[in-house]
Amino acid sequence: MPFQTILTELVKRVPGATGAILADWEGEAVSQYCPAGDEYDLKVLGAHKGIILNRMRELHGALGAGELLETVVTAADQHILVGAVGPEYVLVMTVERAALVGLALFHFRSCIKPLEKEIY
């Protein structure tokens, strides 16, 4: 299943989702789906949140706290879900502030294996 299809289905399955992006370890967009927002903003967000996730993963590893797989950043107007897709890629999804984060995480997590299968 192509990256674009996986990201499109993810955003469509989550009420309140506004976009999703798959980025590589350098922060470059591999694929994205952003039906109502600014694609450039999503690319910048994906790159920066990927850097943050990688730094947090390094810290967790150095502290022996176990492997960090994902994190949720809550801002004034949205939640940003950030998760590792293998060791070199990151999935970022944005959802409205009023969205159900647990439901978003459920669908977000269900996309990791299909994305890894496409990459590796």
Buried (B, 14 or more C-beta within 10 A) or exposed (E): EEBEEBBBBBBEBBEBBBBBBBBBEEBEBBBBBBEEEEEEEBBBBBBBBBBBBBEBBEEBEEEEEEEBBBBBBEEEEBBBBBBBBEEEBBBBBBBBEEBEBEBBBEBBBEBBEBBEEBBE
